[in-house]
Amino acid sequence: MADPNGPGVDLAVRGAEPRGPGSTLQKWKITVTPGSLGKLVIGGASVVAMLIFVSCSITTVDKGHRGIKVRFGKVLGEGLPEGLYFVNP
């Protein structure tokens, strides 16, 4: 039987079974077509790239140490106390 929504792959995902009064069974239907699959891959790659970029922008100064801000080889301002800092990657 032909799919009324056109070609693609239908994925049905079921959540946990109801466990008591007021619980509901969760259902989702996701239709993946060749065009939407490309967008999904590009979106996923973008999210991974952003996570890598953000993780490269975080640094720490260990306990008992002082940090020094340096930009293009020149020392900037005062030393940094221990803690978590965001830097230019």
C-alpha positions in Angstrom: 0.0 0.0 0.0 1.4 3.4 -1.0 2.2 6.0 1.7 -0.3 8.9 1.5 2.5 11.3 2.7 4.9 10.4 -0.1 8.1 8.5 -0.2 10.2 8.3 2.9 10.9 6.2 6.0 8.4 6.3 8.9 9.8 5.8 12.4 7.4 5.2 15.2 8.8 5.7 18.7 6.9 4.7 21.8 7.7 6.0 25.3 7.3 4.2 28.5 4.1 2.3 29.2 1.6 4.1 31.5 2.3 3.4 35.2 -0.8 4.7 36.9 -3.8 6.9 36.8 -3.3 10.0 34.8 -0.3 8.6 33.0 -0.3 8.7 29.2 1.4 6.7 26.5 3.6 9.0 24.4 3.8 8.4 20.7 5.7 10.3 18.0 5.7 9.8 14.3 8.8 11.0 12.4 8.9 11.0 8.6 12.3 11.1 7.1 12.6 11.9 3.4 15.8 12.3 1.4 15.7 16.1 1.6 15.0 16.2 5.3 17.8 13.6 6.0 20.3 16.0 4.5 19.1 18.8 6.7 19.2 16.6 9.7 22.8 15.6 9.0 23.9 19.2 8.4 22.1 20.3 11.6 23.8 17.5 13.6 27.2 18.4 12.2 26.5 22.1 13.1 25.7 21.2 16.7 28.8 19.0 17.0 31.0 21.9 15.6 29.4 24.4 18.1 30.1 22.0 21.0 33.8 21.7 19.9 34.1 25.5 19.5 32.6 26.1 23.0 34.8 23.4 24.6 37.9 25.1 23.2 36.8 28.4 24.7 36.8 27.2 28.3 39.9 27.1 30.5 40.6 26.8 34.2 43.2 28.1 36.6 44.1 25.4 39.1 43.9 25.8 42.9 47.1 27.4 44.2 48.0 29.0 40.8 47.5 32.4 39.2 46.4 32.9 35.6 47.9 35.5 33.3 45.8 37.1 30.5 47.9 37.2 27.3 46.7 38.6 23.9 49.1 38.4 21.0 52.0 37.8 23.4 51.3 40.9 25.6 50.3 40.6 29.2 46.9 42.2 29.9 45.8 43.5 33.3 46.2 41.8 36.6 46.6 38.1 37.3 43.5 35.8 37.5 42.5 34.0 40.6 41.7 30.2 40.4 38.5 29.3 38.7 36.7 28.7 35.3 37.2 31.2 32.5 36.0 31.7 28.9 38.8 32.7 26.4 39.0 33.4 22.7 39.7 30.1 21.0 
